[in-house]
Amino acid sequence: MAADPLKRVVVGADPAALASTVADRFLVRVQARIRDGRLAHIALTGGSMGSAVLRAVAEDPRTADVDWSLVHFWWGDERFVPAGDPDRNAGQARAALLDRIPVPAENIHEMAASDEGLSLDDGARAYAAELARYGERGLAWPSFAVCFLGVGPDGHIASLFPDRPEITVTDAAVLPVRNSPKPPPERITLTRPVINGSKRVWMVLTGAEKASALGLALAGANYENVPAAGAKGRKRTVFFVDEAAAAEVAPDLIDIDY
């Protein structure tokens, strides 16, 4: 398998340094997007690195200069658990950043929680309808300025897991997920077309246990087997990794300037 020249790798020394690097790039990108009054739609991810990046954004003094009324936050996936459950990606993002900045409540687009009166299927349909309100380019969803994704050791992204039907769906924006191989079993996820409609897909991953998935994604593995291999932004696809995860990356793929 030949490496995809459009996919680049940015390496940080360790998770803390990497979080600062991603936060810096994120603030630069958001400011560039909203400079002329345009909206910036951002898709967030969960997990320890997703939260670490958002905390680094919150702690950066440049955050005070952002007009957050022009920024809309979405999620690539969510655990279908009660609203106050600590497993909720939205709750983690609020604690790390969203509750610390003056972003309007209507700009925060959470997926349904299990105790809000919607079924799993209805929750997925409701999120698809919300996305459609901001559709761009003739599509029923916005083009995210940045779509953050975590990558599991198995290569999964959002709640699109290897060798499951959700990764192949192209005729829906949002799907319910049942019997997830990773708990909790019920989730809601964006589909590949929505992810790949993003201007930039930024995958953030750390640790030696992610090195194999990273290598397969860079080498162009079948996305049905390695979903991370099928995630691609329209303008840029970047893997932000620490040195442990980058152990198997060819030097010519590492971008020292991005």
Secondary structure, DSSP 4 states (H G I P E B T S, - for coil): -PPPTTEEEEEESSHHHHHHHHHHHHHHHHHHHHTTS--EEEEE--HHHHHHHHHHHHHSGGGGGS-GGGEEEEESEEE-S-TT-TT-HHHHHHHHTGGGS---GGGB-PPPPTTSS--HHHHHHHHHHHHHTT--TTSSS---SEEEEE--TT--BTTB-TTSGGGG--S-SEEEE-S-SSSSS-EEEE-HHHHHTSSEEEEEE-SGGGHHHHHHHHTT--TTT-GGGG---SSEEEEEEETTGGGG--GGGB-S--
